[in-house]
Amino acid sequence: MAEGIKDKVAIIGMGCSKFGERFDCGPDELMVEAFEECIQDAGIDRDEIQAAWFGQCYDELGTGKGAPGMAIPLRLPYIPVTRVENFCATGTEAFRGAVYAVASGACDIALALGVEKLKDTGYGGLPAIDGVNSGALAGQILPNISAPGAFAQLASAYRAKHNVDYNDLKRAIAQVSVKSHANGAKNPKAHLRKPISIEKVMGAPIIADPLGLFDCCGVSDGSACAIVTTPEIAKSMGKDNLVSVKALQLSVSNGEEVGYKDWDGSYFATARQAAKKAYKEAGIKNPREEISMLEVHDCFSITEFVTYEDLQISPEGGALKDVMDGFYNSDGQIPCQIDGGLKCFGHPIGASGLRMLYEMYLQLQGKAGERQLADPRVGITHNLGGFPSANVCAMAIVGRYE
Amino acid sequence: MFGITSYGGHIPRLRLNRGVIYGANAWMAPGLIGSAAGERSMANWDEDSLTMAVEAARDCIDGFDKSQIDAAYMASLNFPFEARLNSGIMATALNLNSSLDSADFTASMRAGASALVAGLNAVKSGDFRNVLVTAGDRRITKMAYTHELLAGDGAAALLLGSENVVAEFKSSFTITDDFADHYRGEGEQFDYNWEERWIRDEGILKIVPKAIQGLLEKAGISGKDIDRFVMPCMFPRVPMQIAGMVGIEAEKAADNMHNVCGDTGTAHPLVMLIAELENAKPGDKILMAAFGQGCTVMLFEVTDNISKMSNKRGIKGCLADRKEEHNYIKFLSHRGLLHQDQTMRAEANWRTAMSTLYRNRKMILGMVGGKCTKCGTSQWPQMETCVNPDCKAVNTQEDCEFADQPASIMTYTSDLLTFTPDPPAHYGMVTFENEGRGLFDFTDYENGKIEVGLPVRMVFRIRNIDKQRNFTQYYWKAKPIIKQEEV
């Protein structure tokens, strides 16, 4: 029986570029910005990196297919570099590759980097589904779904299931965004840094009903990366205050949600599986009591809202009360999106999973500045891609190495 | 005995008040006032001649054993494809047998009647047991042209055979005459029309009576024997005038449906015929005349079986499913006559891989899913491995038609970000009563009236138009079943 990843790998360096509409930068500049911070933080030379994983979702906008897109700008020393893509969970997927490589003993030091250069489309939002690029068959049968439209459907099913009034849910998800904007305002690397009011969120133009402009995350350029090794090597390098990986899980839809009768459209079947396995791997019995902080995939406010329940933090049907009680605020019991989240830090697809880990890493080391939480011990990152009916859910649990 | 054994119709739900066409164009074409009364049917952006014909055919063959259909003909002056068999697409959409004769009838306003004559002759010969004939037209005209007011969009379908005949075919008579009241040269989008007075006096009033007399003589009856006289005509009083010329009582001439629908082109003789069948009693003799580079006249006699048709949606049912539209710009946009900015999202490359479409034609065009022969689970789409997590049997799927299965909305949104010719795009997950579900676009909805659990009917519609290659791509959408009083 596999024993899992707990405490087999430590993060020794992380970096993250400024996120935002980086019209002055291409993917190369963004990667170098994140990488330079990371390698200085790790205190190693780039030639000590033995393997690398490169996450990028929209290769047609970024560096194209394949791994040279990262190996060239970072001048990596002819090492194995693997490009991964798994929708919006791409960043965590890159991290998983590097962590597993170290845990397997195949290498001592590995790099995971994610990047996305979105602001070359010429319009707002993610790139439109394209008949050719979305796959020949899907391009002939799927509705022309936008990202907000895909996730907005959660609200219709959640309201029907839990008998929640339209305006009550609209207000609760507005509060999700208000909370993230308050956090993002304190983050110098965040894309969006203005606090907003609940009235402003509720009065904003509708993008995909019931989601308005402020229910949608920033579409940003950016890059984030991590260097990992074993705790033993990290200690031998003189590192203390170590952050180690407690769990890494991935759950991928198999078509049951979109094709069978059980799923009701109000939650993520994948997230529930990933959470269950991640808690087991990390040895967490009661997440609501044991978790210090959350970074969840708040591509849209409603996604974050239902994820509270999928991760067993809020009881089923109880997210609305927790949100309105301030449970997830920066001064609440489990602060969520303390760095601003996708909502305000921004969402360069391939970088997001690593950006979430970056905040965990800073918080666990007490380096989060104005946003620093008191004594965080263990945090969850939840990174999701695709549609609610067919998606990829990646989870990481990281904490102090004790 | 042989003749019409079933019928079905499709008139789009949208009705454009003609006053708005007149109002927008009166500054330059004040003469339009003469035809500006009433309303005309207006295809939604995702409806064309083919989708309307398919819907009419579904109404027509509902409950009929499709394996008994040996031929499918379609008539139109506005086929979506000049090269690619439109009746073949229709046959695939209806999931008919592949051993099937099919043909497209076009070029003349009487092409619908011509298809009917061909179908009846095939049944008469005994070669084909049952023939499906459809005609559909989404008529495209220049802006501010009289025909923009006169025309309507719609389709009709007739099933022809020798069992359970509801209207016996008695006789037909055709005159072919190269009277070019309008023409459209190769590659042209619009018809060119000659003077109306010439069309009326030298064309219709001379050719049609001659054809009717030809039929009456052939059938050995007189005009007095005719109970209903069906003849599409842009001049409202001319059918009555013609009736008088051939001995038919003037009040037997049917209304041309100008006020409620407009002239649906090749479909209109059939549309008017069906409208008469809906009110007919056994023994009624209905004479149908279709003018167009000559004239085809057909005679039917209604049988006792007509009472079995009462459950059809038909023309009557379509006319009752109605939503007023007052936006002339939207009408033009839906017909592809405007060049408005549709945002960069509309620029996506929508090339359709023919090989993929062919491989998946039953699913994409025919709405055929799967049913596991091991566990009995119906599923959409049909895949090699059963979707039931407790089964997962491989290669156990048999075809299962989903188009007519009752369904309802499970999740939904209205999306203002994504490109659609008629924003916001409405879509969501649809569950079928008999198991199976999928993500589908919605169409013909009432904005703001969509909710979880709302019943829907699947309809064959345009999914997308690849403007770069002028390729119309079809798929199925969910149409909310809305009670008329809620509109």
Interface residues (C-beta under 8 A of the other chain):
Chain A: T121 G122 Y123 G124 G125 A128 I129 D130 G131 V132 N133 A136 L137 G139 Q140 I141 L142 P143 N144 I145 S146 P148 G149 A152 Q153 L154 A155 S156 A157 R159 A160 P205 I206 I207 A208 D209 L211 G255 E256 V258 G259 Y260 K261 D264 G265 F387 P388 S389
Chain B: T343 M344 R345 A348 N349 W350 R351 T352 A353 T356 L357 N360 M363 I364 T377 Q379 W380 P381 M383 V387 N388 P389 M410 T411 Y412 T413 S414 D415 L416 L417 T418 F419 T420 P424 A425 Y427 G428 M429 T431 E435 G436 R437 G438 L439 F440 D441 E451 V452 G453 R463 N464 D466 Q473 Y475
